[in-house]
Amino acid sequence: FFCPLWSGATLLMAKPEGHKDPDYLKTLMTTQGVTIVHFVPPMLQSFLEVVSPNDCPSLRLVFCSGEALPAEAIRKSYARLPQIELHNLYGPTEAAVDVTAWHCPRQLTGDRVSIGRPVANTQMYVLDSEGHPVPVGVEGELYIGGVQVARGYLNRDELTAERFVANPYDKHHYPVMYRTGDVGCWLPDGTIEYRGRNDDQVKIRGFRIELGEISSALQGCTGVQDGVVVARAFGGSADKQLVGYYTAAQADAVPDVAALKAELSERLPAHMVP
């Protein structure tokens, strides 16, 4: 929101729900001469299905963040929109969002996608279970240090203590670093590769979701004995959906799916209802 405004550019707002409609976005970008756009990867992939090399001629920069960017999306971006430069960003809310950036190469070989190098005033650490730096190519947990790391969670002292930990590598300037729960490794070129999570948190269409929280809500529904929620992709699509599995407390009274969804809708936001 603020970047175009503080640089003297125009911020263009899509109509309500328009950000979900690739055809509308294509028309809007073309008629309004949009030059820069920021997508979550699933929406970028949907957008690429409706554009061709002659569409959106004013577009020059595409930024992607929110979840892992597939290699195939990079190749298709440059094939469908040859005039753009594509950048892959990474970062959690706890560190003012984006903390690394990678200029995606036009000739990407293989399927390895980097999240890039730290942005200004940011330190990235890849540490083992003892909090020690790991060598290049070895997986570890990603930690973030720097000016933009938050002070903690509001009224969540226990969670703050778990995630915002002492920074032994820069005690004087930035004494606290954020423990992300993300897994990655340093690559030989000095960038970082994201390798997933070390817990059951997932990203779906840019939303950060704790599967355990939804599973707990499902287990608390009327007539349910046990339940679990997973994130699954269907039909070869990279876009994942939440799927709930449950057993009935009584064999002769299996809870109706519609009733379960209605009950979960009262407990959870819409994007977390399986």
Secondary structure as GFF3:
##gff-version 3
##sequence-region A 1 274
A	DSSP	alpha_helix	2	6	.	.	.	ID=ss1
A	DSSP	three_ten_helix	18	20	.	.	.	ID=ss2
A	DSSP	alpha_helix	22	32	.	.	.	ID=ss3
A	DSSP	beta_strand	36	39	.	.	.	ID=ss4
A	DSSP	alpha_helix	41	48	.	.	.	ID=ss5
A	DSSP	beta_strand	61	64	.	.	.	ID=ss6
A	DSSP	alpha_helix	71	80	.	.	.	ID=ss7
A	DSSP	beta_strand	85	90	.	.	.	ID=ss8
A	DSSP	three_ten_helix	93	95	.	.	.	ID=ss9
A	DSSP	beta_strand	100	103	.	.	.	ID=ss10
A	DSSP	beta_strand	114	118	.	.	.	ID=ss11
A	DSSP	beta_strand	122	127	.	.	.	ID=ss12
A	DSSP	beta_strand	140	146	.	.	.	ID=ss13
A	DSSP	alpha_helix	157	163	.	.	.	ID=ss14
A	DSSP	beta_strand	164	166	.	.	.	ID=ss15
A	DSSP	beta_strand	176	186	.	.	.	ID=ss16
A	DSSP	beta_strand	192	197	.	.	.	ID=ss17
A	DSSP	beta_strand	201	204	.	.	.	ID=ss18
A	DSSP	beta_strand	207	210	.	.	.	ID=ss19
A	DSSP	alpha_helix	211	219	.	.	.	ID=ss20
A	DSSP	beta_strand	224	233	.	.	.	ID=ss21
A	DSSP	beta_strand	240	248	.	.	.	ID=ss22
A	DSSP	alpha_helix	257	267	.	.	.	ID=ss23
A	DSSP	three_ten_helix	270	272	.	.	.	ID=ss24
###
